[in-house]
Amino acid sequence: MAVPSDARSFIHVARQPILNAQRHVFGYELLYRADELITHCNAAGDIAASRVLTDAFLGIGLETLTAGKPAFVNFTRELLLSEAALLLPKPSVVIELREDIAVDDEVVQACQDLQTRGYTLALDDFVAGSAAEALLPFVKFVKLDVLSSPAWKTVARRLRTPDRRVVAERVERSDVAIEAQRAGCSFFQGYYFCRPETHSAPALPAFRQAYLNLFAALNQPDLTIASLESLVKQDVSLTVRVLRSINSAAYALEQPVTSVRQALVLLGVQQVRRWAAVWAMAGLSAGVPPEVVAVTLLRARLCELLGRARYGEEAAAELFLLGMCSTLDVILDQPLERALASLPLSPRLRGALLGDSGEWRTLLDVVIARERGYWSSLHDMLPPLQISEATLSQGYLDAMQWTHQLSAEHAA
């Protein structure tokens, strides 16, 4: 089931290091890029910031981008007030407030709340005497543009305190770096040290209608986990993003996730609501042919139906996840073992997906054999599972109907 390289869509995130006085990397600022060859961002602030959140945290992966060092992530006013920061792992991120945020009581309160919750904040392109002065009590880092601010040295000396550090940005010459350090700057960022480096990864596919349906449901006050599960299970990328959200450092899992419903319960409707807003703003679009998505949905549904018939409702939910993850190597254009690394799957699920022997793997092999028409193999594989040919046939028809119905809804 190969996918031509020109049919794929990719996500791109640039990172620029922030260095300490010893010229060692302290952290990275993450920046949106529409293309791997583009060296700047022309997208609107909200779109760019949302894409970085989605692509860095749920696409490429924070560990890949920062290797455990702090990630400075730009926030617009809308993202700040939406509490999107609460989706992120506190030890790993610095919420960088853009210079164009209109500071008012709402913004001040949001910053105070984040600081109280233990989040680290930074001010970008600080201008002395501006409304951003009101945010200084809540931030740990203040960035000064050493190219466009004539009085930046005086401002740097004033801003540095035992609890607050100054970052000199747009440092493009060695003499400026020396002056910045003498003026009290603790960290340095700019082309003199390193230009932003772009990292890319295959994008997850998404049915736009699935996101619209999810948005509509999230606005219902009586939304249940069962209803939410039904919507999430309609789209491969939604399932993967829910799992990756759970597997972020923001959650301390005592046991692996075995079903979409369990992941949603752990996340909570409010967290899913926040992520859905970020995903929609990021404008996620399909990255693989629709046939691949259709195959994935059919596998997941057939695994679920056979699991319900053979093992009961609880197993059915886990087996749906088994089928949904079985094509991630194609969807993400990477080896399956690597694709599964960021998902909090149970050992049984992970083992079955990677080929370990057992009933879960056998059931998946049955589903794949039926999908591909390997009739002679099915004759030998069904008896050990105690699944009849009639059950398999009916399940396949039901799964086909379910998949066709979803495809028709998404195409409408």
C-alpha positions in Angstrom: 0.0 0.0 0.0 2.6 2.6 -1.1 1.8 6.2 -1.4 3.5 8.3 -4.1 5.8 11.0 -2.6 4.1 13.7 -4.6 0.7 12.9 -3.1 1.9 13.6 0.5 1.5 16.8 2.5 4.2 17.8 5.0 4.3 20.0 8.1 7.3 22.3 8.8 8.5 23.9 12.0 11.7 26.0 12.3 13.7 26.3 15.4 16.2 29.0 16.4 18.5 28.4 19.4 18.6 30.7 22.3 22.1 30.7 23.8 23.4 31.4 27.3 26.5 33.5 28.2 28.7 30.4 27.6 27.2 30.1 24.1 25.5 26.8 25.0 22.0 26.2 23.8 19.5 27.1 26.5 16.3 26.6 24.5 14.7 27.0 21.1 12.1 29.4 19.7 9.7 27.4 17.5 8.5 29.1 14.3 5.8 28.3 11.7 7.0 27.6 8.1 4.6 27.0 5.2 7.4 25.3 3.2 10.8 23.8 4.0 12.5 26.4 1.6 10.7 29.4 3.0 12.8 31.3 5.6 10.2 33.6 7.0 6.5 33.6 8.0 3.8 35.5 6.2 0.8 33.8 7.8 -1.5 35.7 10.2 -0.4 35.5 13.8 -3.2 33.3 15.0 -2.8 30.8 12.2 1.0 30.7 12.6 0.8 30.3 16.4 -1.8 27.6 16.1 0.1 25.7 13.5 3.2 25.6 15.6 1.2 24.2 18.5 -0.3 21.5 16.4 2.7 20.7 14.2 5.4 20.8 16.9 3.6 19.1 19.7 1.3 16.6 17.9 3.2 16.3 14.5 6.9 16.3 14.6 7.2 16.0 18.4 8.7 18.3 21.0 11.5 16.0 21.9 12.6 15.8 18.3 12.7 19.6 18.0 14.2 20.6 21.4 15.9 17.5 22.8 14.5 18.3 26.2 15.3 22.0 26.3 12.7 24.7 26.8 10.6 25.5 23.7 9.6 29.2 23.3 6.2 29.2 21.7 4.6 32.4 20.4 1.1 33.2 21.7 -1.4 35.6 20.3 -4.1 37.3 22.3 -6.7 34.8 21.1 -4.6 31.8 22.1 -3.8 33.3 25.4 -7.4 34.0 26.3 -8.5 30.6 25.0 -6.4 28.9 27.7 -4.6 26.9 25.0 -1.5 27.1 27.2 -3.1 24.6 29.6 -2.7 21.9 26.8 1.1 22.2 27.1 3.6 20.6 29.5 4.7 23.2 31.9 8.3 22.1 32.3 8.9 22.0 28.6 7.5 25.3 27.3 7.9 29.1 27.6 4.8 31.0 26.6 6.1 33.9 24.5 3.6 36.8 24.3 3.8 38.5 20.9 4.6 42.1 20.8 1.3 43.0 19.1 -1.0 41.7 21.9 -3.3 44.4 23.1 -2.7 44.5 26.8 -5.9 45.0 28.9 -7.4 43.6 32.1 -8.2 40.3 30.5 -4.6 39.8 29.2 -3.2 40.8 32.6 -5.5 38.3 34.4 -4.6 35.5 32.0 -0.9 36.0 32.5 -1.3 36.1 36.3 -3.3 32.9 36.1 -0.7 31.1 34.0 2.1 32.2 36.3 0.1 31.0 39.3 -0.4 27.6 37.6 3.4 27.3 37.2 3.8 28.3 33.6 6.8 30.3 32.4 6.1 33.4 30.4 8.2 35.7 28.1 7.6 39.0 26.5 8.7 39.4 22.9 10.1 42.7 21.4 9.5 44.6 24.7 9.2 48.4 24.3 9.9 50.5 27.4 6.9 52.6 28.4 4.4 50.5 26.4 1.3 48.8 27.8 3.4 45.6 28.1 5.0 47.1 31.3 1.9 45.8 33.1 2.9 42.2 32.3 6.5 42.4 33.7 5.5 41.1 37.2 4.4 37.8 35.5 7.2 37.0 33.1 10.5 35.3 33.6 12.1 36.4 30.2 12.0 39.7 28.3 13.2 39.8 24.8 14.8 43.0 23.5 15.3 43.8 19.8 18.9 45.1 19.7 18.5 46.3 16.1 15.4 48.5 16.3 15.6 49.8 19.8 18.2 52.6 20.3 18.0 52.5 24.1 18.0 48.8 24.5 21.1 48.8 26.7 19.5 51.1 29.3 16.3 49.0 29.1 18.2 45.8 29.6 19.9 47.1 32.7 16.6 48.1 34.2 14.7 44.9 33.4 17.1 42.4 34.8 16.2 41.2 38.3 16.9 38.0 40.3 13.7 36.5 39.0 13.7 37.9 35.4 16.2 37.5 32.6 16.8 39.5 29.5 17.2 37.9 26.0 19.0 39.9 23.4 17.4 39.0 20.0 18.4 39.8 16.4 22.0 39.8 17.4 23.9 39.8 14.1 27.4 40.8 15.0 30.0 39.7 17.5 30.5 43.2 19.0 26.7 43.5 19.6 26.8 40.1 21.5 29.6 41.4 23.7 27.7 44.7 24.4 24.5 42.8 25.2 26.3 40.7 27.7 27.9 43.8 29.4 24.4 45.4 29.5 23.1 42.5 31.6 21.5 40.2 29.0 21.7 36.6 30.0 20.6 34.9 26.8 21.2 35.6 23.1 19.4 34.9 19.8 20.1 36.0 16.3 21.7 35.3 12.9 25.2 35.8 14.3 24.8 32.5 16.2 22.4 30.5 14.1 19.6 31.0 11.6 16.3 29.2 12.1 16.6 25.5 11.0 13.5 23.9 9.5 12.3 20.4 10.5 9.7 18.6 8.4 7.5 15.6 8.8 4.5 14.0 6.9 1.2 15.6 7.9 -1.6 13.5 9.3 -4.6 13.3 7.1 -7.9 14.8 8.2 -11.5 14.9 6.9 -12.5 18.5 7.2 -16.1 17.5 7.8 -15.0 15.4 10.8 -13.6 18.5 12.4 -16.7 20.5 11.6 -18.9 17.8 13.2 -16.6 17.7 16.2 -16.8 21.5 16.6 -20.6 21.4 16.4 -20.7 18.6 19.0 -18.3 20.5 21.3 -20.7 23.4 21.5 -23.4 21.2 22.9 -23.6 21.5 26.7 -24.8 17.9 27.2 -22.0 16.3 25.1 -21.2 12.8 26.4 -18.0 10.9 26.2 -19.8 8.3 24.1 -20.9 10.9 21.6 -17.4 12.4 21.5 -15.9 9.0 21.0 -18.2 8.4 18.0 -17.0 11.6 16.3 -13.3 11.1 17.0 -13.4 7.5 15.7 -14.5 8.8 12.3 -11.1 10.2 11.5 -7.7 8.7 11.6 -5.9 11.9 12.5 -8.3 12.8 15.3 -7.7 9.4 16.9 -3.9 9.8 16.7 -4.0 13.4 18.0 -6.1 12.4 20.9 -3.6 9.7 21.8 -0.6 12.0 21.4 -2.3 14.6 23.5 -2.7 12.0 26.3 1.0 10.9 25.9 2.4 14.4 26.3 4.3 15.4 29.4 1.2 17.2 30.6 -0.3 13.9 31.8 1.2 11.4 34.2 -0.1 8.0 33.0 -0.1 5.2 35.5 -1.2 2.7 32.8 -1.2 2.7 29.0 -4.3 3.6 27.0 -6.3 0.8 25.5 -9.1 2.6 23.7 -10.2 5.9 22.3 -12.9 6.3 25.0 -10.3 5.8 27.8 -8.1 8.5 26.2 -11.1 10.9 26.0 -12.0 10.2 29.6 -8.5 11.0 30.7 -8.3 14.1 28.6 -11.8 15.4 29.5 -14.2 17.2 27.2 -12.8 20.6 28.1 -9.3 19.6 27.0 -10.6 18.1 23.7 -12.5 21.3 23.2 -9.3 23.4 23.5 -7.3 21.1 21.2 -10.1 21.0 18.6 -10.0 24.8 18.4 -6.3 24.7 17.8 -6.6 22.0 15.2 -9.3 23.8 13.3 -7.4 27.1 13.3 -4.3 25.4 12.0 -6.2 24.4 8.9 -5.3 20.7 8.8 -5.9 19.1 5.5 -5.7 15.7 3.9 -2.2 14.4 3.3 -2.7 11.0 1.8 -5.1 9.6 -0.8 -8.6 9.0 0.5 -8.3 5.3 -0.3 -5.7 4.9 2.4 -8.0 6.5 5.0 -11.0 4.4 3.8 -8.9 1.2 4.2 -7.9 2.3 7.7 -11.5 3.0 8.8 -12.7 -0.3 7.4 -10.0 -2.2 9.2 -10.8 -0.4 12.5 -14.5 -1.1 12.2 -14.1 -4.7 11.2 -11.7 -5.3 14.1 -14.2 -3.7 16.4 -17.1 -5.8 15.2 -15.3 -9.1 15.3 -13.9 -8.2 18.7 -17.4 -7.4 20.0 -18.7 -10.7 18.7 -15.8 -12.7 20.1 -14.6 -10.9 23.3 -17.3 -8.4 24.3 -17.6 -4.6 24.3 -14.5 -3.7 26.2 -12.3 -5.6 23.8 -14.1 -4.1 20.9 -13.0 -0.6 21.8 -9.3 -1.7 22.0 -9.5 -3.6 18.8 -10.9 -0.6 16.9 -7.7 1.2 18.0 -5.7 -1.8 16.7 -7.2 -1.4 13.2 -6.9 2.4 13.3 -3.2 2.2 14.0 -2.4 -0.6 11.6 -1.7 1.8 8.7 0.3 4.5 10.5 3.4 3.5 8.6 1.7 4.5 5.4 -0.1 7.6 6.8 3.1 9.0 8.5 5.5 7.7 5.9 7.8 6.1 8.4 8.5 2.7 9.9 5.6 1.5 12.1 7.7 1.1 15.2 8.7 4.8 14.9 5.1 5.8 14.2 3.9 4.1 17.3 6.6 5.5 19.6 4.6 8.6 20.5 1.4 6.8 21.2 0.6 5.4 24.8 -0.5 2.0 23.7 -0.8 -1.1 25.8 2.0 -3.8 25.4 -0.6 -6.1 23.8 -1.7 -3.5 21.2 1.8 -2.5 20.4 3.0 -6.0 20.2 0.1 -7.0 17.9 0.8 -4.1 15.6 4.5 -4.9 15.4 3.9 -8.6 14.6 4.0 -10.4 17.9 2.1 -13.6 18.0 -1.2 -13.8 19.9 -5.0 -13.5 19.4 -4.9 -9.8 18.8 -2.4 -10.2 16.0 -4.3 -13.1 14.5 -7.5 -11.1 14.5 -5.7 -8.2 12.7 -4.3 -10.7 10.2 -7.8 -12.1 9.6 -9.0 -8.6 8.9 -6.2 -7.9 6.5 -6.6 -11.2 4.7 -10.3 -10.5 4.2 -9.5 -7.1 2.9 -7.0 -8.5 0.4 -9.1 -11.6 -0.5 -6.7 -14.2 0.8 -9.4 -16.9 1.1 -7.2 -19.9 1.6 -5.4 -18.3 4.6 -8.7 -17.4 6.2 -9.8 -21.0 6.2 -6.9 -21.8 8.6 -6.9 -18.6 10.6 -10.6 -18.4 11.7 -10.9 -21.6 13.8 -8.4 -20.7 16.5 -10.2 -17.4 17.1 -13.6 -19.2 17.2 -15.0 -16.8 14.6 -17.2 -18.2 11.9 -17.0 -17.4 8.2 -20.6 -16.1 8.5 -19.6 -13.7 11.3 -16.6 -12.5 9.3 -18.7 -12.0 6.1 -21.5 -10.1 7.9 -18.9 -8.0 9.8 -17.2 -7.1 6.6 -20.4 -6.0 5.0 -21.3 -3.9 8.0 -17.9 -2.3 8.1 -18.0 -1.5 4.4 -21.4 0.1 4.9 -20.2 2.2 7.8 -17.1 3.3 5.9 -19.1 4.2 2.8 -21.6 6.2 4.9 -18.7 8.2 6.5 -17.1 8.8 3.2 -20.4 10.1 1.8 -20.9 12.4 4.7 -17.4 13.8 4.5 -17.7 14.4 0.7 -21.0 16.3 1.1 
